[in-house]
């Protein structure tokens, strides 16, 4: 989905970093927040230039045309990674930020599976609205993330096909909480005691 002139060369991460430095009058390698979102023409590839961002705690590459999560090696301080509104189909190359990443913002992409999410043991927040998640079983991959508190799934098929998914205690919310009981907030709505209890009960009951 390109909105720019197809003849235009994509912006490289290197050039985007240079433009960021010029606009902010800073050295990107020393910046804690590096904003490379909505480049014109869009960035299409995450490349090795990202490894220079040693001090970066919050990196935004949202609203570009990135199809693949590239290597995050070298981003040794990264806590928040924003990749929303791209063309990303799967979670990969997360090893480089496994020890530090606490928030992954990846809404409005094309992700169907949560494979490799377990590489992020410190993850607290996963914003994953408007992707292609259809199967509740995929959420089992989040069960081992003990720190995960907040999950956003609005606009995925498993949310869109649910009946009244925003109502406390509804079947959809209980289904998610059965698989990810550690959540404190689901789809922007705090998890309440009753639905947590309902999820626990549902797990104890043998499936028909």
C-alpha positions as CSV (number, residue, x, y, z in Angstrom):
1,X,0.0,0.0,0.0
2,X,2.1,2.8,-1.3
3,X,0.9,6.3,-1.1
4,X,4.0,7.9,-2.6
5,X,5.3,8.1,-6.2
6,X,6.5,4.6,-7.0
7,X,9.6,6.0,-8.7
8,X,10.8,7.6,-5.5
9,X,13.5,5.6,-3.7
10,X,12.4,4.6,-0.1
11,X,14.0,6.5,2.7
12,X,16.8,4.6,4.4
13,X,17.0,4.3,8.2
14,X,20.4,6.1,7.9
15,X,18.9,9.1,6.1
16,X,16.0,9.2,8.5
17,X,18.4,9.3,11.4
18,X,20.3,12.1,9.8
19,X,17.1,14.1,9.2
20,X,16.1,13.4,12.8
21,X,19.4,14.7,14.1
22,X,19.1,17.9,11.9
23,X,15.5,18.5,13.0
24,X,16.2,18.0,16.7
25,X,19.8,19.3,16.7
26,X,21.0,16.3,18.6
27,X,23.2,13.2,18.2
28,X,20.9,10.2,17.6
29,X,23.3,7.8,19.3
30,X,22.9,9.8,22.5
31,X,19.1,10.3,22.2
32,X,16.7,8.3,24.5
33,X,13.8,8.9,22.1
34,X,14.3,8.5,18.4
35,X,11.3,9.3,16.1
36,X,11.6,8.0,12.6
37,X,7.9,7.6,11.9
38,X,5.9,8.7,8.7
39,X,8.9,9.2,6.5
40,X,8.4,10.5,3.0
41,X,9.0,8.4,1.0
42,X,8.4,5.7,3.6
43,X,11.1,3.5,5.1
44,X,10.9,0.0,3.7
45,X,13.7,-1.8,5.5
46,X,15.1,-1.8,9.0
47,X,18.9,-1.9,8.5
48,X,22.1,-2.0,10.5
49,X,22.1,1.8,11.1
50,X,19.7,1.1,14.0
51,X,22.6,-0.5,15.9
52,X,24.1,3.0,16.4
53,X,21.2,4.0,18.7
54,X,22.8,2.8,21.9
55,X,21.0,5.2,24.2
56,X,17.6,4.8,22.6
57,X,14.8,3.8,25.0
58,X,11.9,4.6,22.7
59,X,12.2,4.0,19.0
60,X,9.3,4.8,16.7
61,X,9.3,3.5,13.1
62,X,5.5,3.6,12.8
63,X,3.6,4.7,9.6
64,X,6.2,3.5,7.1
65,X,6.2,0.6,4.6
66,X,8.3,-1.9,6.6
67,X,7.5,-5.5,5.7
68,X,9.9,-7.2,8.1
69,X,11.3,-6.7,11.6
70,X,15.1,-6.4,10.9
71,X,17.9,-7.0,13.4
72,X,17.6,-5.0,16.6
73,X,21.1,-5.9,17.8
74,X,22.9,-2.9,19.3
75,X,19.7,-1.3,20.7
76,X,20.8,-2.2,24.2
77,X,18.7,0.3,26.1
78,X,15.4,-0.2,24.1
79,X,12.3,-0.3,26.2
80,X,9.6,0.8,23.8
81,X,9.4,-0.2,20.1
82,X,6.7,1.3,18.0
83,X,6.1,-0.3,14.6
84,X,2.4,0.4,14.1
85,X,1.0,1.1,10.6
86,X,3.5,-0.9,8.6
87,X,3.2,-4.1,6.5
88,X,4.8,-6.5,9.0
89,X,3.6,-10.1,8.7
90,X,5.4,-11.8,11.6
91,X,7.3,-11.3,14.8
92,X,11.0,-12.0,14.3
93,X,14.5,-10.8,15.2
94,X,13.5,-9.9,18.7
95,X,16.5,-11.5,20.4
96,X,18.5,-8.2,20.3
97,X,16.1,-6.5,22.7
98,X,15.1,-9.6,24.7
99,X,16.6,-8.3,27.9
100,X,15.2,-4.7,27.8
101,X,12.0,-4.4,25.8
102,X,8.9,-3.7,27.9
103,X,6.4,-2.3,25.3
104,X,5.8,-3.4,21.8
105,X,3.4,-1.2,19.8
106,X,2.6,-3.1,16.6
107,X,-1.0,-2.3,15.7
108,X,-2.2,-1.9,12.1
109,X,0.0,-4.6,10.6
110,X,-0.6,-8.0,9.0
111,X,0.3,-10.4,11.9
112,X,-1.5,-13.7,12.1
113,X,0.6,-15.5,14.7
114,X,2.4,-14.6,18.0
115,X,5.4,-17.0,17.4
116,X,8.6,-15.5,18.9
117,X,6.7,-13.3,21.4
118,X,8.2,-15.5,24.1
119,X,11.6,-14.0,23.3
120,X,10.5,-10.9,25.2
121,X,10.3,-12.0,28.9
122,X,10.1,-8.4,30.2
123,X,7.2,-7.4,28.0
124,X,4.6,-5.4,30.0
125,X,2.5,-3.9,27.1
126,X,1.5,-5.4,23.8
127,X,-0.6,-3.1,21.5
128,X,-1.6,-5.3,18.7
129,X,-4.9,-4.0,17.5
130,X,-6.0,-4.3,13.8
131,X,-3.9,-7.2,12.8
132,X,-4.9,-10.7,11.5
133,X,-5.2,-12.7,14.7
134,X,-8.1,-15.2,14.3
135,X,-7.3,-18.0,16.7
136,X,-7.5,-17.7,20.5
137,X,-4.9,-20.5,20.7
138,X,-2.3,-18.0,19.5
139,X,-2.7,-16.2,22.8
140,X,-1.3,-19.3,24.6
141,X,2.1,-18.0,23.5
142,X,1.6,-15.0,25.9
143,X,1.0,-17.2,29.0
144,X,4.7,-17.4,29.9
145,X,5.2,-13.6,29.8
146,X,4.8,-13.0,33.6
147,X,5.2,-9.2,33.4
148,X,2.5,-8.7,30.7
149,X,-0.1,-6.4,32.1
150,X,-1.8,-4.7,29.1
151,X,-3.0,-6.2,25.8
152,X,-4.8,-4.5,23.0
153,X,-6.5,-6.8,20.4
154,X,-9.4,-4.6,19.1
155,X,-9.9,-4.9,15.3
156,X,-8.4,-8.4,15.0
157,X,-10.8,-11.1,13.6
158,X,-11.0,-12.8,17.0
159,X,-12.3,-9.5,18.5
160,X,-14.4,-8.4,15.5
161,X,-16.3,-11.7,15.4
162,X,-17.0,-11.7,19.1
163,X,-20.4,-10.7,20.6
164,X,-20.2,-7.4,22.6
165,X,-16.4,-7.8,23.1
166,X,-16.2,-4.6,25.2
167,X,-18.6,-5.8,27.9
168,X,-17.0,-6.9,31.2
169,X,-17.3,-10.7,31.6
170,X,-18.2,-11.3,28.0
171,X,-17.2,-14.6,26.4
172,X,-14.4,-13.0,24.4
173,X,-12.8,-11.4,27.5
174,X,-13.1,-14.6,29.5
175,X,-11.6,-16.5,26.6
176,X,-8.6,-14.2,26.5
177,X,-8.1,-14.2,30.3
178,X,-8.2,-18.0,30.4
179,X,-5.1,-17.9,28.3
180,X,-3.4,-14.7,29.7
181,X,-4.6,-14.6,33.3
182,X,-1.9,-12.1,34.3
183,X,-3.5,-9.2,32.4
184,X,-4.5,-6.1,34.3
185,X,-6.0,-4.3,31.3
186,X,-7.5,-5.8,28.1
187,X,-8.5,-3.6,25.2
188,X,-8.2,-0.5,27.3
189,X,-10.6,-1.8,30.0
190,X,-9.3,-2.8,33.4
191,X,-9.9,-6.5,34.1
192,X,-12.3,-6.9,37.0
193,X,-12.4,-9.6,39.7
194,X,-15.5,-11.3,38.5
195,X,-14.3,-12.0,34.9
196,X,-10.9,-13.1,36.3
197,X,-12.8,-15.6,38.5
198,X,-15.0,-16.7,35.5
199,X,-11.8,-17.4,33.5
200,X,-10.4,-19.4,36.4
201,X,-13.6,-21.4,36.7
202,X,-13.7,-22.0,32.9
203,X,-10.2,-23.5,33.1
204,X,-11.2,-25.9,35.9
205,X,-14.2,-27.2,34.1
206,X,-13.6,-30.0,31.6
207,X,-14.3,-29.1,28.1
208,X,-17.5,-30.7,26.7
